Amino acid sequence: MENLKNSSPSLAVFWFLAFFLAKISIASDTVSPKQSINGSQTIVSSGKKFELGFFTPGNANDQYLGIWYKNIPVKTVVWVANRNKPLRNSSGILTFGKDGMLVILNQEGDVIWSSSSTHTAKSPVAQLLDTGNFVLKDASDSKVENYVWQSFDYPSDTLLPGMKLGWNLKTGLNRYLTSWKSSDDPSFGNYSYGLNRGGLPQFVLSRGSTVLFRSGPWCNTQFSGAPAFMGFVPRSLQDWKIFDWSGGCVRKDPNICRGDRFLKITGLKLPDAMQFRVNVNMTIKDCKAECLKNCSCVAYAQLGSSSSSSDDKECVTWFGGLIDIKQVAENGQDLNIRVAASEVESNADTSKKQGSLVIVVSISVASVMIIFSSISWFLIWKKKQIGGNQTDNPISISMSKEQEDNIDLPLVELATIEAATNFFSDANKIGRGGFGPVYKGELQSGQEIAVKRLAENSGQGLKEFKNEVILISKLQHRNLVRLLGCCIQQEERMLIYEYMPNGSLDSFIFDESRRHLLNWQKRVDITVGIARGLLYLHRDSRLRIIHRDLKASNVLLDHEMNPKISDFGMARMFGADQTEANTTRVVGTYGYMPPEYAIDGHFSLKSDVFSFGVILLETVSGKKNRGFFHSDHKLNLLGHAWKLWSEGRALELVDEVVQKEVPDSEGLRCIQVGLLCVQQRPEDRPIMPSVLLMLDSETVSLPKPGRPGFYAERSLSETDTSSLGKLVSNEMTVTFLEGR
């Protein structure tokens, strides 16, 4: 986000002006560009229903901008702006940015939240409405509800009347509820409720990937499986269709009250006593007659067990809504619900076929609102139960039998990744490979992540996705990138890794402006680290793994420039006694593949050794193997290195930016090990334990290397690939190569 602290002469002046402006008189419900709200100020909606300002939840020290009910004893927050970006142990201000958007600034003047929008306003003004909606609008626009931005489009954990859930098909905006992480932390918790567009639209309450409740598909006027209205219709069908149920329901025919009857439902937990009367001196028979006299009476029951005598007294009658009705296994009671006579008759046959019918009826509140009430109660209850004990650990699930492998996978929900990557914004995109785009993200805990998102036109697919998850989730080594989780939700397939702030090795050694940042010792340390990672894969891990796509762009560097091998989509797992195999589907990157693999599809542990040798020579020279050019010949980098070695001029291969700091013996040793690894015949190449020993020890004598693979001078242009069948770009998968 934009950093505003450099826009003023000094930080002190900035904060002086900010708080000076904050002291200007603020209208009760409105903020203009000349005004700000600091930690001690609030605005209140015109009807005194809602209040907006900064608050600190529970026992936390962090500060958030939120909206809460104004006139209830317990402070109940219904919306939070900076849920995942708290003001850490400091105060902030709400003001306007240069673009007219609302922004929250911390003490350093950094923007930690913004009401970003594709729309703009010539005369922006922000207002808190009596609905609880905080809106940004153009004061010069005569249309009242032409909002530039509104908080109702970004719900927190509370659904307010007039707020919509679901997808805006024009903008792609997805509105859904997400629970707080704990009572002290309003950041995204494990529970979410929103519209699932897969197949027919339906609302789903989920805990991670586990569905706890679903509404059933939408069927024009209500959700399939929702209770029938039994003589009632929405007060406004137009509002109902846009999921605004605040108007409630009314009778189909208000004149049929005197013809109503009662439908008995057995084995129930009785409704919540919202509006009720209890008469301890009235029998159940008299209770029925009394209820029929009053059209506002919606149900009656007899307190006590269902086996009570009809002469037993203690009658209870309900008025208004019937909330929280459900069947119970034991101690259920009879409830007599008032319905129109025609409704009882039309359901008679259905009752006989189905045995029993459970009905939830609401006069002032629609049936779907009952569902929402239950969900809200459930989320509040879970929040209290869970408290601060939730963690950011991914949820483990098992793959289905159709996916062939019964293995626990770390799963991260889509909403968490969307929040972490700012909904996959271009500003968060840090690269693209054969798998698809890669995004930088930040979890609510503050941990930085890298998200690989499978693209529709990816050269890789679900098989490679599953392969990488299965393999890397079982591997643990300091020189292998760590998989934090994956996402398999809706149409998305994503891998979530620890973030490597220094990118990939190729972004240094092949970049003219960054090569000097890797001195000689760091280059040696990186190649030794890669060798240790390969040794773990080949020998020391629980699985014997051949990477098959080892290259400089698949070696990532952490904040201390330690190398970590990544991208296991092409990897193959071998048995304990297996060392080689054949394939008809050759995958990998031209320039790093050994000849026996590229031509015959034969791969082994020595395939990775060849790739490592290429990386070693590239790191020493700062030049790419593929695309290497020399004015004296048409050899690739491997051929050039062999030519210099044979002529006794091997040290000329060393990158000129580090040449002066390289000890001759060390430079020659690295070049010799690289040439040993890229020899034509796989049986001549050393195994990784020997490679690591040769790199680490100056006392070990090295054999003389033979001619490298793909040594012959090129007679083709870089774009002529006819002799190798179908080739793709250097960073793409190569498939079905055929030698000639």
N, C-alpha and C positions, 0 to 999 in steps of 0.2 A: 504494500500500500504506500501511498504518497507520504513522504516524511515532511512535515510542515515546519520543523524546528529551525530549518535554515532560511526560512522566508522572512524572518525578522532579524533585526540587528543582533539580538542576543536572546538567550532563553529567559533571562530575567525580565526583559522588556516584554517578551511575548506573554508571559504569565501575568505581568502587571496589567497589560491591556485586556487580557482575557477576563480577569476578575473585575476589572473596572467596568467592562461592558456588562458583566453579569449583574452588577449592582443597579443597572438601569431598570426602571420599573417594567415588569413583565406582565402582560395581560394574563388573566387567570387561566386561560386554556390555550394560549398561542405563544409561539416563539418566532421572531423575525430575524433576518440576517444581522441586525445590529444588537442582538441579544444573545445571551448564553445561559446555560443552566449549569451551576457547579454542584458540588456534593451536598450543599446545605439548602438548595433551592428545589422547588417542585412546581409543576403546573397542575391545575385541577380542571376537569371537564366542566362545561357550563352548568350541568345539572347536579354537580357535586357527587357524581357516581364513581369516577375513576381519578386516580392521581398518578403522575409520572415524575420520576426522579431517580437519583442514585440510591442504592440500598446495599446492605451487607447481609447475606443470608445466614441464618443460624449462628454457629460459632466460628464461621470463616472470617478471614481478615481481608478477603478480596472484595472488590466493589463492582457492581453491575448497574446498568441502566435498565429500569423496568417499569411496568405498569401494575398497579394493585387497586383493589376496591378501596374507596375512600371512607365509607361509613360503616364498617363492620369492626368488631373488637379485635379480631385476630387478623394481622396483616397477611393478606392472601394475594400473592403475586400471580398475575395471569399472563404476563409476557415479559421476555427478557431479550434485550438487543444483543449484547456481547456475551452470549452464553459460553462460547468456547474461547473467548479472549478477555479474561477478567483484568481489572486494574489491580495488579499485584501489590498489596500493601501500600497503596497510594490512592490519591483522589484524581478525578478527571473532570472534564467539562464536555457538555454537549453544545455544539455550535454549528455554523455553516462553513463548508469548504469553499474554495474558489469557484468550483463548478456548480455551486448552489445546492449541493447535497448535504444532508446532515452527517456530521462526523463526531466521534468521541475521541478526544485527545487525552493522552496520559501526561504526567508531569514533564516529560521530556519533549512534549509537542508531537509525538508520534501518533498517527491515526491507527487506532486499534479496531475501529468499526466504522462502516459507512453505509448509508442508505443508497447504495449504488443502483442506478436505473438507466435504461436506454433513453428515457424521456428527460427533457430539460424544462426549466421554469425561468421565465424572464424576471418575475418578481416572486421568489420562493417564500413561503411561509409554512410553518408546521403547526398543527393543531391537534389537541387531544379531544376526541369526540365522546359524547355520552355513551356510545356503544362500547367504548374501550379501545377503539381504533385510533392509532396515532398516524396522522396522514401528513404528507408533504404535497402541497399544491401550489398552483400559480395564482397569485392574488389577482392577476389581470384577466384570468379566464372566467367568463361568466357562468360556465357550466359547473355546478356545485361539486359534482362527484367525479370530475376529471382529475383524479389524483396522479401525481407524478410517481409517488411511492406510498405504500400503506403497510402498517404492521400486520394487518389481517392476512396479508399474503405470505407471512412468515410466522406461522403459529409456533408457540412453545409447547406447553403441556396442557393447555386449557382451550376448550372450544367454547367461544362466546356466541350468543345469538347474533346472526347476521354474518358470521365468519363461514367461509367455504372451505371444504376439504376436497382434494382431488386435483386433477391435472388441467391446466390451461393449455389447450391444444394449439393455440396460436403462438404463445410465448415459450411453451415447454416448462412452465413453472409448476412444480409439484408441491402442493400444500398438504402437510401431514403433521400429526402430533408426535412429540417425542418426550418421554419421561425425563425428569431430572435424574442426575446420577445419584444424588443423595439430598437430604434436606439442607445440607450445607453447600451443595454444589449444583447449580442449575445447568451444567453442561450436559450433553447428550447422554442419556442413560440407555439401558438395554431394551426398553419397551417403546414400541412405535405403533401408531395407528393411522392408517391412510388408505387411499384407494389403490387397489391392485389392478392394473390394466391388462394383465395377462389373461387372455380369453375374454369372457364377459366381465365387465367391471363389478367389483365387489369390495367392500371395506374389510380390512384385515387388521386384527390386533396381533402383534408379534413380539416375542422375546427372542431377539436375534433372528435366527432363521426358523424358529419354532412358532407355528401359528397357534395362538391361544383362542382366537375367536374369529369367525368370518360371518358377514351379514347374509351371504347368499347373493347371487347376481341381481342387478337392478332390472326390474320388469316394469318400466314406464312410470308407474306411480308408487311403487314400493319395492322392497327387496324380497327376493324369493326366500321363503322360509320364515319371514317375519310374521308375527301374529296377525290374523285377520282383524279388520276394524269393527266387525259386528254391529253394523248400523251407523257407523261414523265415517265421515269423509274429511279430508284436509280443509281447513278454513280457506286457504289459498292454494289451489293446485299449482299455480305458476311458481310460488315460493317453494312449494314442496319439491318441484322438479329440479330446482337449483340447490336443494339440500338446506333450505332455510325452514326449520320446523318450529320457529318461535311462535307462530300463530296458533298452533295446536289444531284440534279437530272439533268438528261440530256434528250434530245428528244429521242424517240424511233427510229426515222429516221431523221437524221440531214439534209436530202436532200429535205424534203417536205415543207420547209418554204414558198415557192412561192404558194403552194396550200392551205395555211391556210385560215381559216374563223374566224368570230367573233361570239361569243355566248353572247347574251344580258341578263344580270341579272338585275332585277328591284328592287327598294325599298331598296337600300344599303347605308350604310355609306361608302364612297369611301376609297380606300386603303391609307395607310400611304405613304406620298410622299418621298420615299427613293431616287429613281432616276427618275426624271420626267422632262417633258418640257411643258411649257404653251405657247400657241400662241393665243393671243387675237384677231388676225385678221383672224382666220381660222374657217370655219363652221364645223359642225359635219361630213358632208359628205366628205369634204376635209381632215378632221382629220383621217377618216378611211383609205382613199387612202394613206395618208402619212405614216401611221403606217404599212400598208402592204408592203411598199417599204423597210422597215428596219426590218430584222429578229430579232433584239434585242428588238423591241417594243412588249410588251406583253399585253397591254390593252390601251383603250382610253375612254374618257368620255367628256361630255359637262358640263361645270360649270353652276350652276344655277339649277332650278327645272326640274323635268322630263317632265314637260309640255311645256318646252321651244320649240320654233319653230326651225325647221331644218335649218333655215337661220340665227339663232342666232349664234354669234361667241363666242370666248373664249373656245378653245379646250385644253385638257390636255392629254398627253400621258405618259405611265409608261414604264420604262426600268428596268430590274433586277427583284427584288422580289415584290410580292403583299402581303403586311402585314396588318393584322388587318382589315379584311373585315367581316361585319356582317349586317344582316337585321335590319332595324329600323322601328318603328311604324309610325313615321311622318318624312316628309322632306327627304325621301329616294330618291336616284338618280339612273340613269341607268349607268351600267358599261359594256363595251364591251370587253370581254376577248378573247385573241387570242388562238385558238386551231386548231388541224389538222381537215381537212374536214371529215375524217373517224370517228373521235370522235364525231363530231356534229351529223352525220347521225345515229351512233349507239345509241345515247342518245335521239333521236327524240321521239321514242315511249314512253320512260320513262317519258319524259317531259310532254307528253299529259296526262299520267295517274296520275302523281303526282301534276300537276298544275304548280309548280314552282320548280326550282332547284337552290340551292346556291352552288357555287363552289369556292374553294380557290385554286389558282394555284401559284406555286413558281418555278422559273427557277433555281436560284442559291441556294435556301434554300428549303428543302423538306417540305411537308405539316405538318408533325409532328413537325418540328421545329417552325412552326407558332404557333402551340398549346403551345409549351414550352415558346415561347416569350410572349404570352398572359398571361401564368401562372406567369412568372417572373415579368411582369408588374403588375399583380394583387397583388403578394406578396409584391412588393416594395410599391405599393399604400397603401396596408393595413398597412404596417409597419409605413408609414408616418401618416396615419389616426389614428392609435392606439397609437403610441408613447409610453409613459411610463404608460399608463392607464390600461394595462392588469394586471390581478391578477392571483394567483394560485388557485382561487376557482374552485372546480369541476363544470363541466357543468351539468345542470339538464335536464333529458329527461323523457319522460313518457313511462311506460311499455306498450307493445301492449296488445290488448284485449285477444290474445291467452295466454298471461301470467297471465290472470285472475284478476290482480289488477292494477287499474289506480292510480299510485302513482309516485311522482317525486323521482328519484334516483340520487345520486351524482355519476357522471361518470368521470373516469380518463382514458385518452387514453393510449394504450399499449406502445407507444414509450416513454412516460414519465416514466412509471414504469420500462421499460427496462434500461433506462438511470440511474434511481435512484438505481437499484439493480445490476448495472454492468452486465446486461443481465443475471440475475439470476445465478450469479457465485456461486460456492460452498463456496467461502470465505464469501459470504453474507448470507448463510443459517444459521439460528439460531434455528431451531427446526422443528419438524414434528408432526402432529396430525392426527386425523381421516379424516380431510378435505384435507390434503395434506401438502407439505412443506411450511415453513414460512421463509421469507427472510427479512433481514434488508435493508433499503434503505435510500437515502437522496435526497429530492427534490431539484430543482435548487434554491429554496429560502433558503436552508440550513436546513429545517425542516426534522427531522428523522422520518421514517415511518416503519411499519411492514406490510409485504405483505403476505397474505395467498393465496396460489395458489392451486386451485382445481386440484387434481391429477386424471388421467384417471382411476386408480384402487382404487379411494377413496371409503371408506365406506359410505360417504355422497355424495349427488348429487345436481342437480340443484334445487330440491325442498328445501333442507336445505339452499342452497346458497341464494335463493330468500327470504326464511323465515327470515334469519338473516338480510339481507339488509332492508327488510320492517320493522322489529321490531326495530332494533337498531337505524335506522335513525330517528325514532320518539322519542327516549329516550334520556334524558339529565340529568345526575347526576354525581357528582364527584366520585362516587364509581362504575361507569360503564365505561368500555373502550369506547373511542370515535371513531366512524367510520368516516374516512375522505373521503372515496369514494369507488367505486368499478369499476371493468373493465369487460365489456361484449363485447369482440372484437375477431373476428375470432373464434378460438376454446377455447379461454382463458376465465376463470371465476376466478376473483380475488377480494379479499376484502383488503382494505387499511386502516390500523388503525394508531392511534398515537403510537409511539414506546415506549415500557416500558423497560427502560434500565436495570432493576433488574430482568427481567424474571418473572417466576411464583413462587407462594408460595411453591410448592412442591420442587423446586430446592434449597430451603433453609432448610425447616424443616426436610426433609428426607436425607440430605447430611451431612455426618459426618464431612466434612471439613468446612461447612458453617453454621451449626446450631447455633454456638456460636455468629454469627452476628446478630441474632434476640434475643435481651434480653426479659425479661418477659413483660415489659411495651409495647414494640413494638408488641409483640404477641397479647396482649390484644387490642391494637389500631387496629390491622389488623382485628381481629374477629369482633370488633364493626363496623368497616367500611364495612365489608361484610354484616353484619346484616342491616345496613342502606341502602345498595344497594338493598337487598332483600325486605325491607320494601317499598322502592320506587316502585319496580316492582309489588308487591302484592297490594299496596293500593294507592300510591300517584301519579303514572304516569297516563297519559291520557288513557293508555291501562292497563288492568290487565294481567300480564305476569307470567306464570310458567316457570322457566328456564329448568327444567327436566334433566340437565346434570351438575349440580353444583358439582365441585370437586376442589381439591387443585391446579391441573394443569390449571384450568380455572380461577384462581384468579391471576391477574398480578399485579406487583408492580412497581410504578413509581420511579423517582429518589430520592424521599423522603420516599420511602417504603410505600406509601399509596396504599391500595388495590383497584383494579378495576375488576369487574366481566366481563368476556368475553365469547365468543363462544355461540351465540344464535341460532345456527342452529337447535337445537332440541326443542326450546322454543315453547310454545303454548299461544295463546291469548284468554282470557276469556271475556265474556260479563260482564256488571256491576253487575248482580245478580248471576252469575255463579261462583261456587267455586270448582267443581270437574267434572271429565269426565272419560270415559273409552276408551281404544284403543286396537286394535289387533296387533299393531306394537309397541312393547316395545323397547325404545331406551334409552341409557344412559350408565353408567359405573358401573360394578359390584363392590360392596363395598360401593357405595354411594346411591344405590337405596333402597327405603323402601320396606318391604315385600309385601304390598298390590299392589304395582306397578309391582315388578318383577314377582310375581306369577299370579296375576289376571288382570294386565293391568289397574288398577284403579289409577288415579293420581289426585292430588288436590294441593292446596296451602301448605298442610302439607307434600307433597312430598319434596318440597324445604327445609322445616323446618328440615326434617330428614337428608338431605344432609348437611345442615349447621351444625347440631349437630355432624356429623362425622368429618367435617373439624375442628370444635372447639376442639374435643377430640384429633385429630391428631396434631393440633397446640400446644396444652398443653403438649402432651407426646413426640412429635417428632417421632412418630411411625405411620406406615400405618395401616389402618384398615384391608385391604386385604393383606395377606402375613405376618401378625403379628405372632410371635412365642414366646412362653413362655415354659420353661422347666417343669413347674408344671402342665400344662393343655393344651388343644387343642382349647381354646377359641380364637375368633378373638379379635380385640382391644376393641370393644363395650362390649363383654362379660367379658373381663379382667377388664375394668373400672367398670362394674357393680359388679363384684366379690369383687374388692377392696373397693368399696363404701359400700357394704353390710357388709364387715368385719371391717369397720371403719378405713381403711388404704388408703383412696382415694388419699391423697397427694403423695403416692408412684408412682402415675401415671405421675406426673410432670417430664418433661425432666430434666435429671441430670445436664445438662449444665447450667440451670437457677434455679435449685431447691433452692439454697441458697438465692436468691433475691426475692422469691415469698412470700408475706404475706399469712399466713394460710387461713384467711377468704376469700381473693381474689381467691386463688387457688381452694378452696373448692367450691366457688360460680360458677366459670367457669366450673368445672367438673359437678356440679349439673345441670347447665343450659344445658350442652351438653347431659347429660343423659335424661333430660326431653324432649329434641328434638328428641331423637332416640327411644322413647318408641314404643312398638309393635303396639298398636292401634293408628291410626291417630287422633281420637277424644281426646286422652289423651295428645297429643303434644300441646304446646302453639302456638299461632299465632305470627308472627314476631313483631308486636308492643309490645307484652308482653316480648318476648325474649330480645329486645333492652332495655326495661325498667329494666329487671332483671340484665342485664349486666352493665348498666350505674349507677344503684342506689344500695347503700349498705343497705338502709332502707327497701326495699321491701322484704317481707317474701316469700320464695320459697316453693312450694309444694314438697312432696317427690316423687322422680321419680319411675316409675315402670320398669319392665323388658324390656330391649331393644329388638328390632327386630333382627332376625337372631342370637339369643343368644346361641342356642344349640351348644355343642361341636362338632367339625368337626371329622367325621370318614373317610373323603375322603382326598386324596392328592390334592394339589392345581391344578393338571392337570386333575382330574376326574370331569367332569362337567355333567355327565349323569342325575343327579337329577334335573338339571335346563335347560334341552334342549340344545339349541345351544348357547354357550358363546364364546366370542372372548377375546382378551387380555384386560388388565386393561384400556388401553387408546383407545380402539376401541368401536364402537357401538355394542350393544347387540340387536338382533332382534328375534322376535317371540319366546319369552320364554314361556314354558309351565310347570306348576307345576305338580307334580306327586302325 
